[in-house]
Amino acid sequence: MLWIERFETHYRCFICEGRLKVDGSCGNPLCNRTVEERGWRYIWAVSTRTGPLKRAIDLYKYEGKHGWAYIFGRVLVGHLRAQPDGFRAAYGLIVPMPTFVGKDGRARDHTAEIIERAQVEDPSWPFQLDVLAKTAASTRLADATSFRQRAEIAETEIRPAIQVLDPAAVVGEDVLVFDDVFTGGLTLREVAYKLRAAGARSVDGIVLARQPFRG
């Protein structure tokens, strides 16, 4: 049962922590849909993608500063430890968002490297690699100009590329998927669909940073 404390305010979405619109609805279309439609339940964000954290993530992700994996692994573990009973009670499996490494993809699996460092920092948490894989490159969602275009890319390119490599590991589990940045949740939607189809009981996301609130 998920009971981790979430911040309930009049201006933040209870689901993704994004800024609410004037009418009280979330600007993220997925948050206005059912869990069955969006696949995942909640997003846990360590911080917002601004200032020094944004620069550090960019250095790590785009400029080859691999040493940040050690820091980010410690940050992730520290965030989990902040509510140890809550996260331990809520999730039986913590996995990295799958990354395609190869032609037209990334040179390395940057999310898995952070989980590897987190495992070293504290192996008592249920981190597990090699549960998910992305088998092909896809168009960057950031290059699309509308939610509809991003959703189409997710459905036609990302969805068929996601594979659950170890279904036995996810059956009956509440799964927490780690990523570096959360923007809208469309990639996590496709991952959640595959995990739930493989037998996962629920899927949530945890990220180092979410995109800044808009509005």
C-alpha positions in Angstrom: 0.0 0.0 0.0 1.4 3.4 -1.0 1.4 5.7 2.0 4.5 7.9 1.4 3.8 11.5 2.3 3.1 13.7 -0.7 2.9 17.5 -0.6 -0.7 18.6 -0.9 -1.1 22.2 -1.9 -3.5 24.3 -3.8 -1.2 24.8 -6.8 0.6 21.5 -7.3 -0.7 18.3 -9.0 -1.0 15.5 -6.5 0.1 13.0 -9.3 3.1 14.7 -10.9 3.8 17.7 -8.7 3.4 20.0 -11.7 1.9 23.5 -11.4 -1.9 23.5 -11.6 -3.8 25.7 -14.0 -6.2 28.4 -12.9 -9.1 26.0 -13.1 -7.4 23.6 -10.8 -6.5 21.0 -13.4 -3.0 19.8 -14.3 -1.4 21.0 -17.5 -0.1 17.5 -18.1 -2.8 15.6 -20.1 -1.8 12.3 -18.6 -2.6 13.4 -15.1 -6.2 14.0 -16.2 -6.6 10.4 -17.3 -7.1 7.2 -15.3 -4.2 5.1 -14.0 -5.1 2.5 -16.5 -4.8 5.0 -19.4 -1.5 6.5 -18.3 0.0 3.3 -17.0 1.8 4.8 -14.0 0.4 6.2 -10.7 2.7 8.8 -9.3 6.0 10.6 -10.0 8.5 11.2 -7.2 10.9 14.0 -8.0 14.1 14.7 -5.9 14.1 18.3 -7.2 13.3 20.6 -10.1 15.5 20.7 -13.2 17.0 24.2 -12.6 20.2 25.8 -11.7 23.2 23.7 -10.6 21.3 20.4 -10.8 20.3 21.1 -14.4 23.9 21.8 -15.2 25.1 18.7 -13.5 22.6 16.5 -15.3 23.6 18.1 -18.6 27.3 17.5 -17.9 26.6 13.9 -17.1 24.1 13.2 -19.9 25.5 15.2 -22.8 29.1 16.1 -22.0 30.6 12.8 -20.9 31.2 13.7 -17.3 30.6 10.1 -16.1 31.7 10.8 -12.5 28.4 12.4 -11.8 26.9 8.9 -11.7 28.5 8.4 -8.3 26.9 11.6 -7.0 23.5 10.9 -8.5 23.6 7.4 -7.1 24.1 8.8 -3.6 21.4 11.4 -4.1 18.9 8.7 -5.1 19.8 6.5 -2.1 19.6 9.6 0.2 16.1 10.4 -1.1 14.9 6.8 -0.5 16.5 6.8 2.9 14.6 10.0 3.8 11.4 7.9 4.1 12.8 4.4 4.4 9.7 2.7 5.7 7.5 4.3 3.1 9.6 3.4 0.0 10.5 0.0 1.3 6.9 -0.8 2.1 5.7 0.6 -1.3 8.1 -1.0 -3.8 9.5 -4.4 -4.3 11.6 -3.5 -7.3 13.5 -0.4 -8.5 14.7 -0.5 -12.1 16.3 2.1 -14.5 14.4 3.5 -17.4 15.6 1.5 -20.4 18.1 3.2 -22.8 19.0 2.2 -26.3 22.7 2.0 -26.7 23.9 1.9 -30.3 23.5 3.5 -33.7 21.3 6.6 -33.5 21.0 5.9 -29.7 23.2 6.8 -26.7 26.9 5.9 -26.3 26.2 4.4 -22.8 23.3 3.5 -20.5 23.3 6.6 -18.3 20.3 5.6 -16.2 21.6 2.1 -15.5 25.0 3.6 -14.5 23.3 5.6 -11.8 21.4 2.6 -10.5 24.7 0.6 -10.5 26.3 3.3 -8.2 23.2 3.3 -6.0 23.5 -0.4 -5.6 27.1 0.1 -4.4 26.0 2.8 -2.1 23.3 0.8 -0.4 22.6 -2.8 -1.7 19.7 -3.2 0.7 17.3 -1.5 -1.7 15.6 -3.7 -4.3 17.6 -2.3 -7.3 17.7 -4.6 -10.3 19.3 -4.2 -13.7 18.5 -6.1 -16.9 14.7 -6.2 -16.2 13.9 -3.9 -19.1 15.5 -3.1 -22.5 15.0 -0.7 -25.3 15.8 -2.4 -28.6 15.9 0.5 -31.0 16.4 4.2 -31.2 13.4 6.6 -31.3 12.7 10.2 -32.2 13.4 12.5 -29.3 10.2 13.5 -27.7 11.7 16.9 -27.0 11.9 17.5 -30.8 8.1 17.2 -31.2 6.0 20.4 -31.0 2.8 19.1 -29.5 1.5 16.5 -27.0 -0.2 14.7 -29.9 3.0 14.4 -31.8 4.9 13.2 -28.7 2.2 10.7 -28.0 2.4 9.3 -31.5 6.1 8.9 -31.3 5.7 7.1 -27.9 3.1 4.8 -29.3 4.7 4.0 -32.7 8.4 4.1 -31.9 9.0 3.7 -28.2 6.3 1.1 -27.4 7.5 -1.6 -29.8 11.1 -1.0 -28.7 10.4 -1.7 -25.0 10.9 -5.3 -23.8 10.6 -6.9 -20.4 13.6 -9.2 -20.2 12.7 -10.8 -16.9 8.9 -11.1 -16.4 9.4 -13.3 -13.4 11.1 -10.4 -11.6 8.0 -8.1 -11.9 5.1 -10.4 -11.4 3.1 -9.2 -8.4 5.5 -6.3 -7.7 5.0 -2.6 -7.2 7.7 -1.3 -9.5 9.6 2.0 -9.2 11.2 3.2 -12.5 14.2 5.5 -12.2 15.0 8.2 -14.7 17.1 11.4 -14.7 14.4 13.8 -15.8 10.6 13.8 -16.0 8.8 16.0 -18.5 5.4 14.5 -19.4 5.4 10.8 -18.7 4.8 9.4 -22.1 7.9 7.2 -22.1 7.1 6.0 -18.7 3.6 5.2 -19.9 4.9 2.8 -22.5 7.3 1.2 -20.0 4.4 0.9 -17.5 2.2 -0.7 -20.0 4.8 -3.4 -20.7 5.5 -4.0 -17.0 1.9 -4.3 -16.1 1.3 -6.6 -19.0 4.1 -8.8 -17.7 2.4 -9.0 -14.3 3.5 -5.9 -12.3 0.9 -4.8 -9.8 1.7 -1.1 -10.2 4.3 1.3 -11.7 5.5 4.7 -10.4 8.4 6.8 -11.4 11.3 8.4 -9.5 13.5 11.1 -11.1 16.4 13.3 -10.1 14.5 16.3 -11.5 11.3 17.3 -13.1 10.9 20.0 -15.6 10.1 23.4 -14.0 6.5 24.3 -13.3 4.9 26.3 -16.1 2.4 29.1 -15.8 
